[in-house]
Amino acid sequence: MVILIIFSSVFVVLILFLNSGWHKIREHKNAQFGEAFISVLIPARNEQYNIGELLKEIIAQDYPANLYEIIVIDDNSTDKTAEIARSYGVKVISLSDYVFGNINSYKKKALEIAVSECKGNIIVTTDADCSVRPKWLSVISSFYKINDPDLVLMPVVFRRKNNFLNLFQFLDFMSLQAVTAATAGLNIPVMANGANLSFKKTAFLNSGGYSQSQNIASGDDMFFLHSISKNRNNKISYLKSKNVIVTTDACPTIKSFLNQRIRWASKSSSYKKWNIKLLLAFIYLYNFLILSAGIYIFCFHNKTNFHLITFLVCFAAKIFIEIIFLIPVAKFFNSLKTLWLLPFIEPLHILYTVALGFLSFKKTYVWKGRKVS
C-alpha cells in the first residue's frame, strides 16, 4: 500500500502540473488572417461516404479561394473515393502512380508525396472522415501571422452519440487531447493528431519528414512531432480555438475500437523521446498497481482494514483530480455534461489501460482493409 500511496501522490502532482499547462495556453480569438498560401492535404482510402462532405466544408471556408489548395491523396481505394474527389475540382494524387509493391506505411508515403507537390509553405492535414468549421483556415492563417510557428497542434473531438461505447471513447479521447494541449503549453509536447495538424513545408523538409519512421506502419503525426522537436529552434504551438476544432467519428464497434488502439499503442516501443516514454510507463504502472491492489483487497483480503480504506482514498483521489483537470477541457469542447460518466467508467478504463499494454505487443492488426504488421 505504501507504493500505491506514493504513485497516487505523484499522479496528483502530475495532473496538477498538466492542468497548469492547459491554462498557460491563451485562447486564440484573432481571425485577421494574413495572405499566406495554405495547402490542405487529405490522405484517403475507401472514403466514398465521407470525402464529399469534407470537401464541401473546405471549399466553403471563409478564407479566400485563391489562397489555398486542396490535395487528396488516394491510397489505392477500391471504391469511388478518387472519382468523387475529382468531381469537386480538387487535385487528386494516386499513390499507385508512385508506389509499386507493398510498403509498411502508406499514409506517410502519401503525405510525403503530397508535401513534395504542394504549392504552400503552410500545410494543413486532416482525414477524409472529419468535419471542419467555416473559419478553420482563416484562424490557422491568423495564428501563423501572429506567432510564426513551425508546427501547430490543434484540437480534435469525437462526435457524441448516446451509447456507452461512444461515450467511453469520447472521454478517453478528450483526455488524450487534454494531455496534447497541456504538454504543448508546458513546452514539452508529447502528442499530436494528424486529423488536425499544421506545419511549415520548410520545417518538414529540414527535419527529414517521416524518413526516420518509414518502417513503422502508423504514427505519422507522433513521429513527425518528435522529429520537429529535436531542433530546439523549431517553434511548436497549440492553437486553442473553437473555430479550428475538427470533429470525427469514434469507432462503431468494440472490434474496430481495439484495432484502432492497438494501432496507436503498437508504435509506443519505437518512441525515442524520454519524456513520453516516462509518461507512458508511469501511467501504465499506476493503473496496473491500482488494478492489482483492487483485485487483492476485494478478492483475497479483509475488507474492513486499513488497506481497504487506503485503496478507496487513492482511487477516489484519482477520479477527483482527473475531473478537476478535465473540467476546463470539457468546457472548451462544450461537453461538460459528459464528465458525470467518468466515475462510473473509471474501473473499466483502468482495466482497458492495463489490457492495452499487453495488446500493444501484438504488432499485427487490420486497418482500412489491410493487415498491417
GIUR-V925173 format. One record per backbone hydrogen bond with DSSP energy under -1.0 kcal/mol. CO is the residue of the C=O (numbers start at 1). NH is the residue of the N-H. If there is no record, write none. Layout:
# GIUR-V925173
co=CO nh=NH
co=CO nh=NH
This chain:
# GIUR-V925173
co=1 nh=5
co=2 nh=6
co=3 nh=7
co=4 nh=8
co=5 nh=9
co=6 nh=10
co=7 nh=11
co=8 nh=12
co=9 nh=13
co=10 nh=14
co=11 nh=15
co=12 nh=16
co=13 nh=17
co=14 nh=18
co=15 nh=19
co=16 nh=20
co=17 nh=21
co=18 nh=22
co=19 nh=23
co=20 nh=24
co=31 nh=33
co=37 nh=122
co=38 nh=69
co=39 nh=124
co=40 nh=71
co=41 nh=126
co=42 nh=73
co=44 nh=75
co=47 nh=50
co=47 nh=51
co=50 nh=54
co=51 nh=55
co=52 nh=56
co=53 nh=57
co=54 nh=58
co=55 nh=59
co=56 nh=60
co=58 nh=61
co=64 nh=67
co=67 nh=38
co=69 nh=40
co=70 nh=91
co=71 nh=42
co=72 nh=93
co=73 nh=44
co=74 nh=76
co=74 nh=95
co=80 nh=84
co=81 nh=85
co=82 nh=86
co=83 nh=87
co=85 nh=88
co=85 nh=90
co=86 nh=89
co=91 nh=72
co=93 nh=74
co=94 nh=97
co=95 nh=98
co=95 nh=99
co=105 nh=109
co=106 nh=110
co=107 nh=111
co=108 nh=112
co=109 nh=113
co=110 nh=114
co=111 nh=115
co=112 nh=116
co=113 nh=117
co=114 nh=118
co=121 nh=201
co=122 nh=39
co=123 nh=199
co=124 nh=41
co=125 nh=197
co=127 nh=130
co=131 nh=247
co=133 nh=136
co=134 nh=62
co=135 nh=139
co=136 nh=140
co=137 nh=141
co=138 nh=142
co=139 nh=143
co=140 nh=144
co=141 nh=145
co=142 nh=146
co=143 nh=147
co=144 nh=148
co=150 nh=200
co=151 nh=237
co=152 nh=198
co=153 nh=239
co=155 nh=246
co=157 nh=248
co=161 nh=163
co=163 nh=167
co=164 nh=168
co=165 nh=169
co=166 nh=170
co=167 nh=171
co=168 nh=172
co=169 nh=173
co=170 nh=174
co=171 nh=175
co=172 nh=176
co=173 nh=177
co=174 nh=178
co=175 nh=179
co=176 nh=180
co=177 nh=181
co=178 nh=182
co=179 nh=183
co=180 nh=184
co=181 nh=185
co=182 nh=186
co=183 nh=188
co=184 nh=187
co=193 nh=196
co=196 nh=154
co=197 nh=125
co=198 nh=152
co=199 nh=123
co=200 nh=204
co=201 nh=205
co=202 nh=206
co=203 nh=207
co=204 nh=209
co=208 nh=211
co=210 nh=213
co=213 nh=216
co=219 nh=223
co=220 nh=224
co=221 nh=225
co=222 nh=226
co=223 nh=227
co=224 nh=228
co=225 nh=229
co=228 nh=231
co=231 nh=234
co=235 nh=150
co=235 nh=151
co=237 nh=153
co=239 nh=241
co=240 nh=28
co=241 nh=244
co=246 nh=157
co=247 nh=131
co=248 nh=159
co=253 nh=257
co=254 nh=258
co=255 nh=259
co=256 nh=260
co=257 nh=261
co=258 nh=262
co=259 nh=263
co=260 nh=264
co=261 nh=265
co=262 nh=266
co=265 nh=268
co=267 nh=270
co=268 nh=271
co=273 nh=277
co=274 nh=278
co=275 nh=279
co=276 nh=280
co=277 nh=281
co=278 nh=282
co=279 nh=283
co=280 nh=284
co=281 nh=285
co=282 nh=286
co=283 nh=287
co=284 nh=288
co=285 nh=289
co=286 nh=290
co=287 nh=291
co=288 nh=292
co=289 nh=293
co=290 nh=294
co=291 nh=295
co=292 nh=296
co=293 nh=297
co=294 nh=298
co=295 nh=299
co=296 nh=300
co=305 nh=309
co=306 nh=310
co=307 nh=311
co=308 nh=312
co=309 nh=313
co=310 nh=314
co=311 nh=315
co=312 nh=316
co=313 nh=317
co=314 nh=318
co=315 nh=319
co=316 nh=320
co=317 nh=321
co=318 nh=322
co=319 nh=323
co=320 nh=324
co=321 nh=325
co=322 nh=326
co=323 nh=327
co=326 nh=330
co=327 nh=331
co=328 nh=332
co=329 nh=333
co=330 nh=335
co=331 nh=334
co=335 nh=338
co=336 nh=339
co=338 nh=341
co=339 nh=342
co=341 nh=345
co=342 nh=346
co=345 nh=349
co=346 nh=350
co=347 nh=351
co=348 nh=352
co=349 nh=353
co=350 nh=354
co=351 nh=355
co=352 nh=356
co=353 nh=357
co=354 nh=358
co=355 nh=359
co=356 nh=360
co=358 nh=361
co=359 nh=362
co=365 nh=372
co=367 nh=370
co=370 nh=367
co=372 nh=365
